[in-house]
Amino acid sequence: MTSTTETNKFIEQELSNVLKEYEYGVTPNSIEILPTRSLNSDAHQSSIFKLTLLENVKLIITIAEEGYIITEVDPLGTNFNKEDLECAKKWINKPFETMEALLLAASPKFGEQFHQALHSKLSNLQQSQQD
């Protein structure tokens, strides 16, 4: 069994990785870590952060033992597509094993950016192997 301190360090590291790894596929500078809160009396902690999808939809995401969970979905201003909002809302309270899976499900534009980034990495790898 891991201690609360170890769990909190793991969650902080996960958040740090998410912030770095997926920033290309969300609105720039929109990722913000929110205060940690206790889920129950056993002092299990969850970390919460918010980000804005490229579709101008804000997500509140919790990292818990079950995985990454969208807990809130809100439009950002008036410049959003209702279908994009509904796409994200259907994933509320459904756990995802990875942040990548959550973003791919909730954001079609993230999927496009993800595939472009993957293509770029593969092209660079192929180029470096040819040199």
Steps between C-alpha positions, in 0.01 A plus 500: 500500500638841411504793735307820439828683443609251232158521335511881499851498348382260230199719421716814488737325257209384286363853483841635407527242221151582373573870494811445290391214278157614383524878500521499118146362477319739734460878514841653582552597865159361599619220727472587867545276804222549755518436875516133602209368701431193707264245346412320822596454864788265413690808378513385139589805299395597154666762288290728292589717207321690231580555138332641195461285193570644156120497455468775770360253753639506854551169682553439870691172531570295809780248531382224731578132553255417217689722257434835335141613544324800347287644779379823338458629145422863420510710184755779497320817398272489198749381238434125520314236305209333683598160352852537642354580842272193486793283385693590816196479730429137412828403669425660840575263790639227273856404598779486242821308552707772335471871439556432132191277486291763678606777261453283193144418613399852604668710231496431125745789450740343749481184290603699193791663686601163648513336157695794355753481785530123458549536125767764559687279748486203262620715210790630711589146602491383139714798393757433773523133395563604139784737595 
